[in-house]
Amino acid sequence: MTSIHTSSSHKKQNYYMVNLPLTKMGYCTVRPYIKSKYISISKNRRGMRPVKSTMKHTRYRYNSFLKNNHRVTRHLNLNSGNDILISFPSEIIYQILSYLDIQSLNTMATTSTTWYAIARSNIFWKEQSMRMNWKSSMDISSVDWYQHYKQHHLLQQRWNTGTVDIHYLMGHDDSVYCTQFDKTRIVSGSRDTTIKIWDIASHKCIRTLRGHGASVLCLKYNEKIMVSGSSDTTLIVWNMKTYQPMMCLVGHTAGILDVCFDSRFIVSCSKDKTIRVWDIKTGRPVRIIYAHHGPVNAIQLVGNKLVSASGDALVKMWDITTGQCLHVYRGHTRGLACVKYDGSRIVSGSNDKTIKVWDAESEKCLMTCTGHTSLVRTLNFDENKIISASYDQCIRIWDIKTGVCLMNFQSGHSSWIFDVNFDSTKIVSASQDQRILIMDFAYELDTRYLQ
């Protein structure tokens, strides 16, 4: 089982999931062809033995491209200068090259200046990027698609091997319960009753918000507003431009455990076993849903459908406009702590130490992920993976299609983990140890290509 290796002498530390960390210089090293130094030899003798040369101090080598892709290259005679492939239309050349792996493409680029130019073609690398669904948010006309592919490929390798750069954000005086982040900032809520805004580049706290009288248990924000919920039973709506409170919503009779909102409603859930719906513009209560027989620990809103998870071991789906219960998902044997919903799938985590993936419409449990040794406290997922964190102090990455645990980060925190979020380049987690952990997979990469 893999573990995190850190250095105690620096705040900025590296840790790896494998013994051999990824070498950033090991990818896409394209060298121009140097005639006086290397001579590439075609497969013209049995056993791939080089023809002896009368030239002095001449080195011979075989390209992996020639050895591993002989079907593609059997018509090439690089010694004679007659390269039939070069005479093909570029579309056909790029189609043939699309069957080669990255190592072969880079080796091929060393055979001649012509093949070097082909291997660095912007058109070819754009097609490869599109094939991998690595889209660009930059101006298409200005994208260096070779660099675009390289940065994404390196990032994917780091996710596959667990190679990251880590940073800790320290400033809260007690447990950190909740976080959310974007490209420029991280927002955190704590048992010390404060909300902190952190600059993601400098890792420094740039603002502290005070307004709640007890622990800040949950928060959500967009570019305009933030809604936070507290053990003091209130919700505060904040202006994200000025960071000033706009409204205080009162109605719950116990601590507020989760919150979400869209352009119409703010929705909150509580230890008081209810879900409350509020008008986002006026703050007036719209509806109370007596949802579960235990604390409602987590909710997720997509369109008019709200999914809730409770200490009564049930997941439920509601029509937010009517308050009607649409589905009930049974299968967990103990109370639930977290749930996420993307419109078609539901993923839930429980005190039974398992994660379950559900088909939202049929109520069928598609998969159960086992591996955590304590309460699964928090999780998030995308189309490829689930990332979960537990009171066992571990952060795990799961394949959402197979349920296989791909990574297990074991020593990032020294106490219970309360929240975990991620995007394409990083994982951010919060813990009872009063720290926020940033696991950065994109360190030293050109993040312009990774937006």
Secondary structure, 3 states (H helix, E strand, C coil): CCCCCCCCCCCCEEECCCCCCCCHHHCCCCCCCCCCCEEECCCCCHHHCCCCCCCCCCEEECCHHHHHCHHHHCCEECCCCEEHHHHCCHHHHHHHHCCCCHHHHHHHCCCCHHHHHHHCCHHHHHHHHHHCCCCCCCCHHHCCHHHHHHHHHHHHHHHHHCCEEEEEEECCCCCEEEEEECCCEEEEEECCCEEEEEECCCCCEEEEEECCCCCEEEEEECCCEEEEEECCCEEEEEECCCCCEEEEEECCCCCEEEEEECCCEEEEEECCCEEEEEECCCCCEEEEEECCCCCEEEEEEECCEEEEEECCCCEEEEECCCCCEEEEECCCCCCEEEEEECCCEEEEEECCCEEEEEECCCCCEEEEEECCCCCEEEEEECCCEEEEEECCCCEEEEECCCCCEEEEECCCCCCCEEEEEECCCEEEEEECCCEEEEEECCCCCCHHHHC
